[in-house]
Amino acid sequence: MPKERIGLQDEEKINIGHHESMCNPIGQAMVLNDARTDFNIMLCLCVGHDSLFLKYAESLTTVLAAKDRVTGHNPMAALYTVHSYYQKLKKVE
């Protein structure tokens, strides 16, 4: 759902002039509840939104990674770049 639907102005968005979707962790939990999942794995929900998801999800759930601003909401970036950007961290001296 676009952020404008709740009255957010374009200049209030992070990427002015671009589409930004709102998170709906309660809706996501309800979809999985309807699908009667046995186990949920959360990947990259925002901190806070993950709490709402956990509150409403009926199945057991675990967190693989949460979003954060340090990695530009891409917490897996460090893993994706371990063989390139972070190569120096693997060197043994």
N, C-alpha and C positions, 0 to 999 in steps of 0.2 A: 504494500500500500504506500503510495507516495506521501511524503511528509506534509505536502501542501493540503492534504485532506483534513488535517487537524488545525490548519491555519498558519503553519510555519511559512514565513516569507522566504523568498529565494536568497536574500542577503543574510539570512540566519543559518543557512546550511553550511556544511563544511566545504563542499564543492559547488560554489555558486554557478548557476547556469546548467547544472547537471541533475539528473534524476537521483534521488536518494530515497531508498526504501526504509520503512520503519520495521523494527523487529516486532514479532508477535509471539513471544515465548509461550504464552498461555494457549494461543491458537495452535501452535506447533504441538504442544502436549496433547491437546484435544484430538488432533488429527491422528497422533500415534495411539491414543487411547481407543479411538474408533477402529483403528487397524488391529487392535488387541495384540500389540507387540509384547514379546516376552522379556526383552531387555533392550534398553536404549543406551546409545553411546553419544554423549554430547561432544560436538566438535565445533569450537569457535563461536560459542554464544558469548555475548558480553557478560562481564561480571555484573551481577544484579539480575540480569535477564535469566541467567542460569538458575538463580534461586527461585524465580517464578516458575520456570519449567519444572524444577524438582518438586515444587509444592503441588503442581497440578498433574504431573505424570503419574499414572497408576502403576506402571511397571518399574522394576528395578532399573536404576540409571547410574551410569558412571561418567566422569568427565575425562576426556582424552586431552583436550587443550582448550583454554579460555582465551578470548580476544584480549588484547591489550594495546595501548597506544604506543608503547615502546617499539613494537615491530610493525606499526602501521596497521593494526588489527589483523596481522598475519603471523600468529604465534609459531607457525610451523616454518617460518622463513629460515630460522637458524638450522633446522634440520635439512631443508632443501638446499642450503648453501654450504653444508659441512665439507664438501669436497672442493669448494672453490673459495668463497670469501673467508670462511673460517679455517681454511687449510692450515694456517700457521699455528692454530691451537692444538693440532694433532702431532706436531713435531716434538720428538723426544730429544732433550739435550743432555 
